Amino acid sequence: MAIEPASMVMTVTGKALAEPPAAPAQPQAGPLEEQRDARLLGRIAKERDRAAMRELYQLYHLRLRGFLRRLTTDDAVIDETYNDVMLKVWDKAAQFRAESQVSSWIFSIAYRLCIKVLKRERRKASLIDRLRREPSVASATHPDTFEDEDLVNRALQDLSIRHRIVIELAYFEGYSTEEISRITRCPRGTVKTRLHHARHRIRHKIDQLTRTSGVAGAHLQ
């Protein structure tokens, strides 16, 4: 379903957290607001009512974004999480059993999804840090270049399927090399080799991109 009016945010540049933050207190809704929300959610669940979904989207926009801002100050993470929450509400509306308030249910979804995004960003930051520290043959790339989200994403897209899979599983999904070995049905040594080659290819691709785009030269000025 296309949620209006916000657009979906496909990439984020989050700030890594040492540990997931505790859920901040959510703003309390009154009984009339809860009844209204329950009616809207019922229409979404039973009738797949898009007008009800748009109304719920607008009603929670400021409240939920304020809640998420107490978890992270990164606007990209907030945008992505808010849209993901509303999509989850649309998909799971029929599963709501009124064992809690509608607002509590929505805020709990928001907390879990935000923590998931922040953990993914922390793992991505670890990949970028590894790339910056790992020596590369004839690499002249300025370390700050690895902070460029677009360059890193373009380099990832250039990997072969087998190399991208191990990078995605290790740095974006958080699996160990032993777990990746089981998932891909490859020996653990092969997984480690592919990770090494994938990181080397990412650095090499970023080197190429910076040379052709002039990014490297801009850093040296």
Secondary structure, 3 states (H helix, E strand, C coil): CCCCCCCCCCCCCCCCCCCCCCCCCCCCCCHHHHHHHHHHHHHHHHHCCHHHHHHHHHHHHHHHHHHHHCCCCCHHHHHHHHHHHHHHHHHHHHHCCCCCCHHHHHHHHHHHHHHHHHHHHHHHHHHHHHHHHCCCCCCCCCHHHHHCHHHHHHHHHCCCHHHHHHHHHHHHCCCCHHHHHHHHCCCHHHHHHHHHHHHHHHHHHHHHHHHHHCHHHHHHC
